[in-house]
Amino acid sequence: MSWLIDGFTLVLSTVGALLPIVNPFTAAGLVATITANLTDAERTQQVRRACLYMFFILTTFLIAGGLIMNFFGISIPGLRIAGGLIVSYLGFRMLFPDSPAISKQEQAEALQKPDVSFTPLAMPALSGPGSIAVVIGVSSTIQERGAVIFGYVVVAVGIAITAFVSYVVLRAATRLDRLLGTTGMNATARIMGFLLICMGVQFVINGVMDIASVLRLQT
């Protein structure tokens, strides 16, 4: 029974960590812009592909996270601090926006592309540096706890849930844009940005505490 509770908790923590970073509400405005010349069926197909790509990208980094850290000699505290700084930076950009998620040049190129599902939707709009850093951090935590295969499966479920929520939100992108308007979308992005800053700061605190614990044991 305890493994079931642990798995459910890990799923919730994965969704809670990824969803503010993925932030489909912000990507909804992008979808409405770059798919304006598509039919409803074509837009749905692009959104579905983008969410599938996001799932496979993040799952790949989840599985390869430990290998990447070992290859580059990255410690878990270092990863947590670096990931926290990235997440905090993204949060500050959302809380105090000074530039869009992708540049106007990228948006113009996307309008000319027949398929926008992989770029710019899946990358970098949905699975960018912040979400990848979080997934690699979760991968390292799983390896610390043991039961690696079970942990990977559970986190993959959390990634799948995040992708499904993103699909639902992006599928209704045009209606959301009309319903919330620019002010509502900006307000939602700022709320998500504040949550990201809190999460990023906590990542940094955890990393610093890990370093302090190691230094305490060495003295």
Solvent accessible surface area in square Angstrom, and as a share of the most:
residue,aa,sasa,rsa
1,M,160,0.72
2,S,80,0.51
3,W,155,0.54
4,L,92,0.46
5,I,100,0.51
6,D,89,0.46
7,G,7,0.06
8,F,129,0.54
9,T,79,0.46
10,L,29,0.14
11,V,20,0.11
12,L,100,0.50
13,S,60,0.39
14,T,4,0.02
15,V,24,0.14
16,G,41,0.40
17,A,16,0.13
18,L,1,0.00
19,L,41,0.20
20,P,11,0.07
21,I,19,0.10
22,V,3,0.02
23,N,4,0.02
24,P,1,0.00
25,F,56,0.24
26,T,51,0.30
27,A,6,0.05
28,A,0,0.00
29,G,24,0.23
30,L,17,0.08
31,V,0,0.00
32,A,22,0.17
33,T,62,0.36
34,I,3,0.02
35,T,0,0.00
36,A,72,0.56
37,N,110,0.56
38,L,44,0.22
39,T,82,0.48
40,D,77,0.40
41,A,77,0.60
42,E,78,0.35
43,R,32,0.12
44,T,15,0.09
45,Q,76,0.34
46,Q,10,0.04
47,V,0,0.00
48,R,111,0.41
49,R,87,0.32
50,A,0,0.00
51,C,7,0.04
52,L,92,0.46
53,Y,79,0.30
54,M,0,0.00
55,F,46,0.19
56,F,121,0.50
57,I,21,0.11
58,L,0,0.00
59,T,22,0.13
60,T,83,0.48
61,F,60,0.25
62,L,1,0.00
63,I,101,0.51
64,A,27,0.21
65,G,0,0.00
66,G,6,0.06
67,L,127,0.63
68,I,49,0.25
69,M,13,0.06
70,N,118,0.60
71,F,166,0.69
72,F,137,0.57
73,G,66,0.63
74,I,72,0.37
75,S,64,0.41
76,I,34,0.17
77,P,24,0.15
78,G,31,0.30
79,L,20,0.10
80,R,55,0.20
81,I,40,0.20
82,A,48,0.37
83,G,5,0.05
84,G,0,0.00
85,L,107,0.53
86,I,64,0.33
87,V,0,0.00
88,S,14,0.09
89,Y,129,0.49
90,L,41,0.21
91,G,0,0.00
92,F,103,0.43
93,R,76,0.28
94,M,32,0.14
95,L,39,0.19
96,F,133,0.55
97,P,67,0.42
98,D,126,0.65
99,S,56,0.36
100,P,70,0.44
101,A,68,0.53
102,I,4,0.02
103,S,55,0.35
104,K,167,0.71
105,Q,130,0.58
106,E,75,0.34
107,Q,42,0.18
108,A,53,0.41
109,E,91,0.41
110,A,2,0.01
111,L,68,0.34
112,Q,152,0.67
113,K,78,0.33
114,P,127,0.80
115,D,53,0.28
116,V,4,0.02
117,S,0,0.00
118,F,94,0.39
119,T,57,0.33
120,P,9,0.06
121,L,0,0.00
122,A,0,0.00
123,M,66,0.29
124,P,64,0.40
125,A,21,0.16
126,L,2,0.01
127,S,0,0.00
128,G,10,0.10
129,P,83,0.52
130,G,0,0.00
131,S,0,0.00
132,I,24,0.12
133,A,13,0.10
134,V,9,0.05
135,V,1,0.01
136,I,18,0.09
137,G,16,0.15
138,V,28,0.16
139,S,0,0.00
140,S,4,0.02
141,T,32,0.18
142,I,6,0.03
143,Q,75,0.33
144,E,107,0.48
145,R,176,0.64
146,G,32,0.31
147,A,75,0.58
148,V,54,0.31
149,I,139,0.70
150,F,76,0.32
151,G,5,0.05
152,Y,38,0.14
153,V,86,0.49
154,V,14,0.08
155,V,0,0.00
156,A,21,0.16
157,V,69,0.39
158,G,0,0.00
159,I,0,0.00
160,A,42,0.33
161,I,69,0.35
162,T,0,0.00
163,A,9,0.07
164,F,133,0.55
165,V,47,0.27
166,S,0,0.00
167,Y,53,0.20
168,V,75,0.43
169,V,16,0.09
170,L,0,0.00
171,R,69,0.25
172,A,25,0.20
173,A,0,0.00
174,T,47,0.27
175,R,140,0.51
176,L,28,0.14
177,D,56,0.29
178,R,172,0.63
179,L,141,0.70
180,L,62,0.31
181,G,25,0.24
182,T,104,0.60
183,T,113,0.66
184,G,19,0.18
185,M,20,0.09
186,N,65,0.34
187,A,48,0.38
188,T,29,0.17
189,A,16,0.12
190,R,93,0.34
191,I,110,0.56
192,M,27,0.12
193,G,0,0.00
194,F,113,0.47
195,L,80,0.40
196,L,1,0.00
197,I,22,0.11
198,C,60,0.36
199,M,37,0.17
200,G,0,0.00
201,V,73,0.42
202,Q,87,0.39
203,F,50,0.21
204,V,37,0.21
205,I,77,0.39
206,N,52,0.27
207,G,0,0.00
208,V,81,0.46
209,M,120,0.53
210,D,40,0.21
211,I,73,0.37
212,A,40,0.31
213,S,46,0.30
214,V,72,0.41
215,L,99,0.49
216,R,162,0.59
217,L,153,0.76
218,Q,134,0.59
219,T,145,0.84
